[in-house]
Amino acid sequence: MRVDAIMTRDIQTAMPGDTIQKAAALMDQLNVGALPVCDGGRLCGMITDRDITVRATSAGRSPHDCTVADVMSVDVQYCYEDDELRDAAAHMKSLQVRRLPVVNRANELVGLVSLGDMATRGGYGEAAETLRDVSNPSEPDRGH
């Protein structure tokens, strides 16, 4: 089964110049914890509720002045829409992430694939194995 068979399409995105307040409000409205960040149609980052909390709020940055670009992750891992689902799941396991942006071969964002997509549309076994491996705790970041 390919990623495009189960991925979520027509997802909302943030722009690098948006404030983190705007991004947080969109996350709240959509009931999600992460948003892809796009400049035009091209994926350039991801912002999570954790990015906002750890990189902005805990540092005392104003949600009205701090931009998505200030706190987003820029080394975004993704998969292609025509990748096999098992390969995307293996990629998620190795990265210990619960979701991956999906791009086409022109590197334009076309969707998002999550463990939830795998569990509800792709078969329970693959999702359960991926969740187990993603949930293994990583070493705490003590460098800050």
C-alpha positions in Angstrom: 0.0 0.0 0.0 1.2 3.5 -0.9 1.3 6.5 1.4 -1.2 8.4 -0.8 -3.8 5.8 -0.2 -4.1 6.7 3.5 -2.6 10.1 4.0 -4.6 13.2 5.1 -5.0 15.6 2.2 -5.9 19.3 2.2 -4.1 20.1 5.4 -3.8 23.5 6.9 -0.3 25.1 7.1 1.5 27.9 8.8 3.7 30.4 7.0 7.1 31.4 8.3 6.0 35.0 8.9 2.9 34.1 10.9 3.0 34.8 14.7 3.2 31.9 17.0 -0.1 33.1 18.4 -1.7 32.6 15.0 -0.2 29.2 14.7 -1.3 28.2 18.2 -4.8 29.4 17.4 -4.9 27.3 14.2 -3.7 24.3 16.1 -6.4 24.8 18.7 -9.1 25.3 16.0 -8.0 22.1 14.2 -7.3 20.2 17.4 -3.8 19.2 16.2 -0.3 19.6 17.8 1.7 20.3 14.7 1.5 22.2 11.5 3.7 22.0 8.4 5.2 25.4 7.5 5.1 26.3 3.8 6.5 29.1 1.8 4.2 29.0 -1.2 3.6 25.4 -1.8 7.0 24.2 -0.7 7.6 22.7 2.7 10.2 24.6 4.7 9.5 23.6 8.3 7.3 22.1 11.0 6.0 23.8 14.1 4.6 22.0 17.1 2.9 23.0 20.2 6.1 21.9 22.0 8.2 24.2 19.8 6.0 27.1 20.9 6.2 26.1 24.6 9.9 25.2 24.8 11.4 27.6 22.3 9.2 30.7 22.8 7.0 30.7 26.0 9.7 29.3 28.3 12.2 31.9 26.9 9.7 34.7 27.6 9.0 35.5 24.0 5.8 37.4 23.1 3.3 35.3 21.1 2.4 38.4 19.2 6.0 39.2 18.1 7.6 35.9 17.8 7.2 34.3 14.4 6.8 30.7 13.3 10.2 31.0 11.6 11.8 31.9 14.9 10.9 28.6 16.6 10.0 26.0 13.8 12.1 23.0 13.0 13.8 23.5 9.7 15.4 20.1 9.2 12.1 18.5 8.3 11.9 14.9 7.5 9.2 13.8 5.0 8.1 11.1 2.7 6.8 11.0 -0.8 3.2 10.3 -1.7 4.3 7.3 -3.8 6.4 5.7 -1.1 5.3 2.4 0.3 3.5 2.7 3.6 6.0 0.2 5.2 8.9 2.5 4.2 7.2 5.6 5.7 6.5 3.6 8.9 10.1 2.5 9.0 11.2 6.2 8.6 8.8 7.3 11.4 10.3 4.6 13.6 13.9 5.6 13.0 13.0 9.3 13.6 10.7 8.5 16.6 8.0 10.7 15.2 4.2 10.2 15.0 3.6 12.1 11.7 5.4 12.9 8.5 4.6 15.6 5.9 4.0 14.1 2.5 5.4 15.8 -0.6 5.1 15.0 -4.3 8.2 14.5 -6.5 8.3 18.3 -7.1 8.7 18.7 -3.3 5.3 20.4 -2.9 3.4 19.5 0.2 0.4 17.3 -0.6 -0.6 15.9 2.8 0.4 14.4 6.1 0.6 10.8 7.2 0.3 9.9 10.8 0.1 6.9 13.1 -3.6 7.5 13.3 -3.9 7.2 9.5 -2.0 4.0 9.6 -4.2 2.6 12.4 -7.5 3.6 10.8 -6.8 3.2 7.1 -3.6 1.2 6.7 -3.8 -1.8 9.0 -3.5 -2.2 12.7 -0.3 -4.3 12.8 1.9 -1.7 11.1 0.6 1.1 13.3 1.1 -0.8 16.5 4.6 -1.7 15.7 5.5 1.8 14.7 3.8 3.3 17.8 5.8 0.9 20.0 9.1 1.9 18.4 8.3 5.6 18.3 7.3 5.6 22.0 10.6 4.2 23.2 12.1 7.1 25.2 15.0 8.9 23.7 17.8 10.4 25.8 16.9 13.7 27.4 18.4 16.8 25.8 20.5 18.2 28.7 22.5 20.6 26.5 20.3 23.7 27.2 
